[in-house]
Amino acid sequence: MVNPERRKEKIRTRHNEADTITYEEKERSVKISRPNYDPKIWFKDQYTNDDQKLVCQMCANEMPFKLKDGSYYFEAVQVSDDFTKENHELYLALCPLCAAKYSYFVKKDHTIMNNFLGNVK
């Protein structure tokens, strides 16, 4: 049986017992250098097929959506965080899903990253 008053009271109790939100200032480093040429402009030229569709370098599918201006949304993901030089050719044009997969499964796994880099050198 549903008892709205009992439910309200339980919610109120859990809320009152919940931890207070706290914040902590943390120092971080942010990359400020930029590639010699904007990778997004370069990718639009390199990875637009004959049908004028921009394709993902990883899954080879058309980018899943466009921005309000009609241009494709995609992510320019740096191949590796270990490079010491900036170059637009060290980026990948990836759809949002592949960008997340690459960043999580490839860039965070040193074995996979080393194998990948060994195959592209």
Protein Blocks (a to p, Z undefined) as FASTA:
>chain_A
ZZfklmmmmmmmmmmmpccdddddddddddfbdcfbdfklmmmmmmccfkopacdfklop
acfbdcfkopacdddddfbfkbcbdcfklcccddfklmmmmmmmmmmmmklmmmmmmmmZ
Z
